[in-house]
């Protein structure tokens, strides 16, 4: 099925296109075996895509891209084969486990969403052009403010005590689904550390599906697999419903007691952004009707282990 998304700022709806309509539609084209349809608004200024439209798209199994950084137009993409990373199937190599246990990087959630998405949009040797246009950046900043887009950041401590952002990823969340959008790395294994933390956080929070969109060799080496789009849509349907807790509270479960004081507000911030209406894990759990939040305020059975050691142990026991 091909989709063109049409919308006004107050209303969004997806309607199916026949193959003939898509071929004859100047807003649709085919790229690398995938059908893409432009969602240009007829206005002198192209505003961010409305939050409701983005969430409708993701729930329908499609997502936006741009041809180039400067493009105001976007295209809606529905891959025929979808890459997902089973949350119990992450491949943690011995070398990555060693990096995690050494706490080479301090890891936070939602502390630098805009720097992360802009770092992901920077040109790379193998990808001199980017699909993350300024319109997409602004659209996802809106999703982030609404509590539906999150980032995982990796920081490297400097000799003067300061910290530099050296890796991370961002993605979109709805129900118990997390759609990874992009990642970047400016230091060895930084993006792999961010992905390992993400998988642990999603499992701890009660998510069931991690969408990677397109397969790459890097993702394949980490355990990603490809499934038909129809099977992916079924998994999205099965993931309907709220997770146990927020990613921020899951982060605190692993980071409690670490020298992450500068990022300690992440749990409350993420909960507030998701509309939980509670600053602490206990309050969030009560608001959700869940009783005591899992791991609230402590990392169960972690003893005096460091955050990275807890993550490595958790992934070893659950993968």
Beta strands, then each sheet from edge to edge (+ up, - down):
strand 1: 2-8
strand 2: 11-17
strand 3: 28-31
strand 4: 34-38
strand 5: 63-65
strand 6: 75-77
strand 7: 81-84
strand 8: 106-109
strand 9: 149-157
strand 10: 163-174
strand 11: 177-185
strand 12: 209-213
strand 13: 225-228
sheet 1: 1+ 2-
sheet 2: 3+ 4- 6+ 5-
sheet 3: 8+ 9- 10+ 11- 12- 7+ 13-
end
